[in-house]
Amino acid sequence: MTAVAELRAASMRLGGRTLWDGLDLAVEPGEFLAVLGPNGAGKTTLLKVLLGLLELSGGSAFVAGVAPREGRDQVGYVPQLRAFDRALPLRGRDLVRFGFDGPRQDARAAVDAALEAVGARGYADEPIGRLSGGEQQRLRIAQALLGHPPLLLCDEPLLSLDLSHQHDVTALLDRRRREDGTAVVFVTHEINPVLPYVDRVVYLAGGRWAVGSADEVFTSARLSSLYGATIDVVRVRDRIVVLGADGEVEACHHHVH
Amino acid sequence: MSLDFYLQQPFAQHALLAGAIVAVTCGLIGPFVVMRGMAFAVHGTSELAFTGAAAGLLVADNAVAGALVGAVVVAALLTVLGGEERDRDSTIGVVLAFGLGAGVYMLGRYHGFATAATNILFGDIFGVSNGQLVLLLAIGVAVAVVMLVIRRPLLFASVDAEVAMARGVPVRALGALFLLVLALTVTEAAQVVGTLLVLSLAISPAAAAQRLSANPATVTWLSIGFALLATEGGILASLASDTVKPSVFVTAISFTIYIAARLAAARRRPAYA
């Protein structure tokens, strides 16, 4: 199997600071990959490289075997939730329609199918600004997946969603990658909401990086060496809690926004 | 004089035709003006049409040509200086202040009849010549064609610039192109309702329309319809009244439509937040 997305010896410097260096990563079809790390570690930057919006400082990036700019059709993108204005004259189905590029007469069927797949038919004709955050994110996912791209990039799609909507959205993405083989690269502050689904984790911190399964990466030794400080990783039932010198590293970041 | 009599006259027919062209183009761009929060850009570019007109008079004795060239210059200037979205309004304010000052100076230097420049402030729909009508039509068709071509990507860029950019939509270029289209439309509209009243055609109809529907296509059709109703209704009412300027009726009708749309929307869907 060829990788859906690949970074080879990739490095990124922004404003004189090295975000990551020599990063090797190959995302397989159907894989659920979580990208974690503190604020400013370069998680979103990594997505922007794969979206073709930023150039690497060194190394190379590929999407579906080509440069990210050429591979745009192969990528779906779900951003952070920024609620739409309540008065915005746009329906849910109009947002989803933006994901469609084919001939006009096929649009309606493609949009309906995409709405159906995320269970959003019921509110597709409502003004989008009047929908809940969870409903809006479902519509964004429908838009991103409409063209059946092999790769889906999500930038903190759970931020400012309540727990039940967080669960809905992650379960939806998980089902999609199992049924369609869509690889999911999921940037998040917090591992726990996606822990049941992730195959591998990329952890970025302090200019260093680690790649592996959640069990491999989330160890006190591994994270301590990334942060260059003493970090304790504690398992509480089926949750992972990361404790740093200044308190709970993950939870702190999660509540900053 | 009766309305029937006036409708036989070329000046009234020209007015109705010019009004229709301006209404359609304003109705077409209006929803994007409202969605992108560009009301102040409309106001700024329309007032700067006065500066363009004054410059046109001074240089070539042609207010309309001056206003149109001015619109292009203003759009280019605002694109270059514009930068981030939140700086946009202050940039417009700065350019507008300087532009009006320059306009007053140039009008002072002009020794012909200055009515051609002040007409652009208040509108001179009953003074549209054959040549102007042709120019108006050409600009109207150009604006309509551009809007038709860029409609969908511009809508995407307007509601969700981040994702549009990620999908390869040229968000910045579209923004610059729309500003140019807006400046030309507004300058064109200024000749009908005048610079000071352009907002009533470029904003009010679209603002009313978006109260009534969330379907972008419906909003565009309603916006065009409302703009036509205000313009043609205003011109006819002015002819019938014999003394009152059309701008008065145009603005009154479009304000009435806006209030009616808000009332209708409030009845249908209570504003719960």
Interface residues (C-beta under 8 A of the other chain):
Chain A: L51 G52 L53 R69 R72 V75 Y77 P79 F84 R86 A87 L88 P89 L90 R91 D94 L95 F98 G99 D125 E126 P127 I128 R140 Q143
Chain B: P31 M35 R152 L155 F156 V159 D160 E162 V163 A164 M165 A166 R167 G168 A209 Q210 R211 S213 A214 N215 P216 V219 A273
